[in-house]
Amino acid sequence: MLSRLRTSWSLRTCLSVCRRAHTKEKGKPLMLNPRTNKGMAFTLQERQILGIHGLLPPKVETQDTQAMRFQNNLKKMTDPLEKYIYLMGIQERNERLFYRVLMEDIEELMPIVYTPTVGLACTQYGHIFRRPKGLFISIRDRGHVRSILDNWPETNVSAVVVTDGERILGLGDLGVYGMGIPVGKLCLYTACAGIRPEKCLPVVIDVGTDNETLLRDPLYMGLYQQRDRSQAYDDLIDEFMEAVVDKYGQDTLIQFEDFGNHNAFRFMRKYSQKYCTFNDDIQGTASVALAGLLAAQRAIGKPITEHRVLFLGAGESRKQKMDANQDAFIHDSPGDVHSFLDAVETIKPTAIIGVSGAGRLFTHNVIKAMGELNERPIIFALSNPTNKAECTAEDAYKLTDGRCLFASGSPFAPVTLSDGRVLTPGQGNNAYIFPGVALAVMLSGVRHISDTVFLEAAKTLVEQLTDQELAEGRLYPPLSNIREVSLQMAVKVVEYVYAKGMAFRYPEPLDKNAFVRATVWDTSYDSLLPDMFDWPGVSFSPRTG
């Protein structure tokens, strides 16, 4: 995997020789700070001038060699949680090296730093904890949120991802253990869209948990109390929103993540016209699912308006319920329906979309029925993590003789059919959407993010899917291309928000493509030496005569 990027990487390294990031820190603190630590890649001059000579082995390594060492170690590991702990350890020690390793093998490592492995990491958070990441704000801190934000060491924050831990993936209420989600999301902000990591702030708001297992766990790290659902909870969220914009500015992006649906929808309505905010579980998921349906439309040649879509689940983990947010989509009972299979046979959908978080509810009979009803059935098993998906890619493809158009929320391996065809399932991963949208919003100074931004993102994503990839069974571009996908999406969204008068950063850039790409963060090391230069022709001797 190194060979793919070695040439371009060497060129970047050469070009970055003159790029300096002078630091006032000296000695051991430089090596303890993941933003400045280079490990054995500190040059001899840096070691001597910065007071770390002798604190490292004498060899000066390239980042290539460092990346190879970590990649070799990862290959020896088979347990996903072990890989997660190892990768997060790199992030805690050497930020640029972490992102280089992640970006070079994003298709393999995204399922480790994000879904599905991050779900397991969240459930085990108190047991694998090493160093705190992000900001922890509790219901006990009401009236002091701004002072807590002041404790965060970075002052130029542009994006915040916040959760209250109530609905972590399909795993339910994990309380303060939900911090793994904002951390993982912001890793993808950087890896996918090149957003500088110091501009990103992960936050968990701890108002308790209704998870009795955690409340009895001596290693749990949050408040030992039932989740506060009183007015104090709303007051705390209000205070948090006000404190963020007061400290970092009105155009600071605030992404809500894994709140319970009953709160997620009302907060989206409450804050969407007051702050620069979006909810990835609602708008991001809708955008990536729509992109999958638009890709299926391309494959089938049938307008999306002519499809009949049947949903399984209301998108809430553990306890499924309908509320006012789904009222517009409720239909009268079609007849004598007692199971999902009955619903499929009665309604005869062209597409089924699973958001139940309840496991394998797209049974063999359901999949076979979809195959009998449709020449190209659309089957989306979008629940996360993998064990919560409504069916596997293998079942979907083999039970429909390879005719179905399949997408899932968590990754599945390619499937080989009896006739030798190999189909690659599409992963409806929100990472195709939120990093590119976030980059565009941050660069253009958007104050309020409308749903039309996510519609534009969905259309842009489908445009980047090639006919060959569609023929292979993909409904989304390969994850290995996600950096380019995200940048192109950012360009399109920047063009859109300026055209619609939604952007507030002026002057408007003429070349939007160059504007976006010029901001991309580079993982190559900066020189930490001071800018040293001569004064040609200047004499420091007194005049004579």
N, C-alpha and C positions, 0 to 999 in steps of 0.2 A: 504493500500500500504506500510505502514511502517513495517507491520509484515513480509513481504517478505524478508526484508533486515536487520531486527533488530539483528539477531544472528551474521551475518557476520560483521555488522556495529560495534557491541559491541566488537567483536574480534579485528577489525581494531583499534578501539579507545584504547583498552588495549595495542596493539602492538605499538601504536604511542606515548605512554607516554614519551619515551626517545627521540622522534624526536623533536629537538629544532630549532627554527628560531629566534635567538636572534636579537632584534631590539634596536637601539639607541634611538628610539622615546619614549617619556614618556608622561603621562597625556592624556588630551583630544584628541590630534592629533591621538593617537592610535585608538580611537573610531571613528574618522572621516575618517580614511583610510580604504576602503573596503578590502584591502589586509590583514590588521592586526586586524580589528574589529571582535570580537566574540560575541558582545552583552552581554547578561547575562551569557554567558558561560566562561567568564574570571574567573579563580579560585580565591579563597580568597588570596592566596599568590601572584598571579599576580596582583590583584587589589592593594594590599598593596605596593609591590615593585615597580610597574610601575606607581604609583601615580594616580590611578583612583578609589581608595576606596572611597565610598560615592557618586560617580558619577553615580552609577547604583543602582537599588533596591537590597536589601541584598541577595535575592535568587540567588544561583548558578545553572544555568540550563544546561542540556545536549543538545547536538545538536539534539538529537531525539525529545526533547520537542519543541525546536525552529522550527524544520521542521514540526512538527504536527500543530503548531500554524499557520504557513503560508499556509499549505495545507488546513486546515479548512477554512481559510479566502478565499482561491481560490475557494473552493467548493460553497461558498455563492454567487459568482459572475457568472453572465450569459452573460455579454457583453464581447466579445473577446478583444476589445480594452482596456476595464477596466482591464482585466487580464494582458494584455501586460504591461500597465503602472505600475501595482502592481509588476509584476515580475522584470521589469527593475529597480524599486525602491529598491527591495531586492539586486540586483546586485550592485547598487550604494552604498549600506550600508554595505553589508556582502557578499563578493565574494564566499567564500567556502559554505556558506549556500545556496546561489542562485544555485550553480551548484549541490549541493546535491538534492535540491527540483526538479530541472530540470531533473537530471539523474534518479531519482526514479520513475518519471512518464513521461518519454520522449515521449511515444506514444501520451499522452494527451496534453503535453505542447509544443512539437515541432511545431505544427501548430500555436501556440501563438507567440513564439519567432522568428519563421520563417514563411514561406509561409503557409497559405494565410494572416494571421493577420499582418505580418510585412509590407505587401503592404499597408494596411489601415493605419498603424502607420506612414509610410513614407508620405502618402498624408496629414496626420495631424501633421507632425513633428513640425512645428512651433507653433502649438496650444497646444501640450502636452509636449513641451520641459521643462525639469527640470534642468539637468546637462549635460554639453557637454561630449560626449564620442568620443575618436579618435582624429585624426589630420585633420585640415581643411587647405588646401592649395589653394590659388586662383591665377588666371592668373595675378593678380597685384603683386604677390610675386616672379615673375621671377627674377632669380639671387640671391635669398635668400632662396632657398628650404632647403639647408643643415642646415642653422641656425635655420630654423623652426623645422627640425628633432631633432636638439640639444635641443629643448625645451621639447621634449617628456621625461617624467621622467624615463622611463625604458631604460636601456642601452644594454640589452642582447636580442634584438628582433631577432627572427628567421623566422617569417612569417608576411607578409603584405598582407592585402586584400584592393584593391583600386577600386574606381568607380569614374566616372565623372557624374553620375546621369542621363545620357541621355536616358537610356532604362531600367527603373526599373520594373522588372517582365513584366506584360502585360499592365502596366499603363502609359508608355511613359516617357517623360522628366520631372523629378521632381527636377532637379538641386541639390542644396545642401541638400535637403530633403532626397536624396538617402543614406545618412550616415547610415540609419537603416539597409541597406543591408550588408555592411562590418561588422557592429557590430553583426548582427544576424549570419552571416557566421562564425565568429570567436567564437561565443558562441558554435557553433556546433563543431568547432575544439576541444574545451575542453570537451564538454559533450560527444561527440561520440568517440573521439580518445584519450582523456586524455592528450592533449597538454597543457602545463602550460599557463595560461592566460596572465602572464606577458611577455611571448615570442611573443605575438600577437599584431599587430598594425593595427587598422582600419583607412583608409584614404579616404577622399572625395576630389576630385580636382574640384574646382568651376571655371568654365569658362563661367558662365552665364547659362541662360535657354531660350528655345523658347516657354515655357509654359506661355501664356499670362495671365492665371488666377493667377499664382504665381507672375508674374511681377506687378500685380495690388493689390496683397495681402499685407497689411501693416505689417503682422506678418511673411512674408517670411524672411528667415535668410541668404540668399545668396546675390550675386551681382545682382543688378537690371540692367541687360543688356542682350541683345540677346547673344546666345551661340557663342563664338569666334571660328570660323572655319579657321582662318588664320594660317600662318606658326608659329605664336606665340604659338598656342596650341601644335603643335608637339614639339616645342622647350621646352615647359614646361614639357611635358611628358618625353622627353629625360633627362632633368635636374633632374627630380624626380627619374628616374631609376638609374642614375649615383650617386645621393646623397645617395640613399638607400644602394647600395653596398659599397660605400665609407665609410659609417658609420657603417654598420652592417656586411659587408662581402659579398664576391662574391656568396656564397652559400645561401644567404637569399632568401627564397621563396617569390615570388611576384605573387599573384593571381589577375587577372583582372576580374572584375565583373560588369555586366550591363552597359557596353559601347554600344553605337550604333553599329549595325553590320558592318557598313562601316568602322568604326575605329577598332572594335574588331578584325576582320580578318587581317587587315594590321599590327596592333600592334603585333599580334601573330606571323606573318611571320617575322616582323622586329626584334623582341626581343628574339625569341625562341632559337636562337643559341648564343646569347650574355649574357643572364641572366637565372637564375633558375625561370622560369615563366610558367604559364598556364592560359588559359581562361576557367573558369568553365562553362560559357554559351555555349561554343563550345565543348570543350573536355569532360567536366564533363557530360553535357547533352547527348552527343553522347554515352558516356560510359554506362550511366544508361539506355538509350533507347536500346542500343545493348544488355545489360544484360536481359532486358525484352523480346526481340526477341529470345534470346538464351533459356530463360525459356519457351517461347511459343513453340520453336522447341522441347524441351524436352516433353512438354505436348502432342503435335500433332504427334511427331515422324517423322517430315518432315524436311529435311535439310534447313537451312536458305537460301541457294543458290537457292532453288527451289521456294521461295516465290516471289510474285509480290507485291511491296510496293508502295502505293500511298500517297504522302504527301499533306496536305492542309496547305498552308502558307509557307513563307520563313524564319520564325523564328524571324521576326522583328515586334515589337509592333507598333500599330497604323497604320503605313503606310507600306503596303506590297510591296516589290519590289524585282526583281531578279537582281543580280549583278554577277561579275566575279566569285564569290565564289560558285555560284550554277551552273555555265556553264556546268561543267562535268556531271551534273545530269539531264540536260534538254533533253527531248525527243521531237520528232516531234509530231505534233497534231494527235491524234488518229482518228479524224473525226469531226463530227458535235457535238461539246461539248460546252454547254452554262452554265452549272451548275456543281457543284460537284457531284450531283446525276447522271448527264449524264456521267461524267468521270468514276464513279464507274460502271455503267451499260455497258460502252463501254470497259474499260480496264480490268474489272473483277479482281480486286486485291484480294489477300489473306489477306492483312493487310492495314489498313489506319492509318496514324499518323498525328494528328493535332498539328500544331505549329503556328497557325494563330493569337492567342491572340484576337480573334474577337467574342468569345462567341459560342452559340449553333449552329454551322454550320454542325455538324453531326446530321442532322434532323432524325425524325422517319423513313422517307422513305429511307434515306441513310443507317441507321442501319438495317432496314428490308431487303434491297437489299443485304447487306453484309451477312446476315443470310441465304438468299436464294442461294447465290453464293458459300458459304463455310459451311462445317460441323462445323468447329471451327474457325470462323472469328476472326481476331486479330484487336482490336480497341484500339488505344492509343490516349487519349485526353490530351495532355501534356501541354497545355497553362495554365499559372498562372496569377492571383490567381483563386479561384474556379469559380467566375462568368465569367471568360474568357475561361473556359474549353469548348471544342467543343461539349461535351455531358455529361450527368451524368452517374454514374455507374448504377443507377436504370434503366434508359432507355436502356443502352447497354445490360444489362443482361435480362431484361424482354422482350424486343423486339426480342431477339434471343433465347428465352426459356432457358436461362442460358448456352448457348453453347459457347458464345464468351469468348475470353481471353482479359481482359480489364486492362488497366493501365491509371493512370492520373497523372498530375503534382502536383495537390493539393489533399488533402485527401477527400475521400468519405466514408460514413458509410457502414457497411455490408448490403447486400440486401437479403431479404427473398422472395423466389419465391413461386408461388401458390402451388407447391407440397411440400412445407416445407423446401426445401434446403436453406441453408444460404451460400452465396458467399461473400468472403472478397476481395474487389478490391485492386489491387496492386497500390502503389503510387510510380511512377518513380521519386523519390526524389533524387536530386544530393547529398544529405547528406549521401547516401549509398556509395558514391565514394570519394568526395574531402577530408573528414577528414582522412581517411585511407591512401590515396595517399600522402597527406601533411605530415603526421607523418613519413611515409617511406622515403620520400624525405629529410626531415629535419634530420633524424637519419643517413642516408647513405651518405650525402654530395653530392648528385646529383647536377651537374652544369647546365644541360640542360634536360628538361623533354620531352621525345619523345611520340608520339601517342601510341607507343607500350606499354607504361606504363599503359595507360588507357584501352587498350585491355586486358592486364593482370588483371587489376582491375575488368573489366566486367566479365571475366571468373571466377574469384575468388568469385564474388558476387553470381553468379548462382550456384556454387558448394555448397554454404551454404543454399540453398533452399531445404527443405526436400520434399519427395514425398507427405507426408500428407498435407503440406502447399500448394503444387501445386494443390492437389485435392480440397482444400478449395477455389480455385480461385486465390490464391496469385501468383504473378509473382516475388515477392521480399520477403525476410525474414521479419518477424514482426519487426516493428520499436522498439519494446520493447527489441529486441536483438541487437540493432545497435552498442552498445559498443563492444560486442564480434565480430560482423561482421567487424567492422572497424579495430580491432586489428589483426584479422586473415588476413584481406586484407593487412595491413601494413607488416605483416610477409612475405606474398607471394611476395609483391612488393620489399621488401628489398632483398629477395632471388634472385629475377629476376634481379635487377639492379647490384648486385654484380656479378652474373653469366654472364651478358652481358658487364661487364667492364664499367658501367656507374657510379659506386659509387666511391667517392674520400675520404671517411673517413676510415682510417686505424689505427690499424690492423682490418682486417675483423672479425666480431664476429663469433665464431664457432656455437654457439647456437642462431640462429636468433630469435626464439620464446622468449627465456628468455631475449635477448637483447631488444626487443621491449617492452615487458611487464614490464621490470624494470624501464622504463621511465615514466610510466603512473602516472599522477598527482592524488593525493589523496585529497578528500574533507574534511577529518577529520582535526580538528584544531591542529596546532603546539603549543608547549609550547613556550611562549615568555619570559620565565625566562632565565637569564644568566646561563651558564654552571658553576655550583658551585661544588667544590670538595675539599677534604682535602689533605694535604701532610703528609702521614703517616711517623712517625719516625723523623720528622724534629722538632728541638727545636729552639726557638727564644730567649732562655736565654743564657747569656754569660757563657763560661766555667769557672769553679772555680779550683783553685789549680794550 
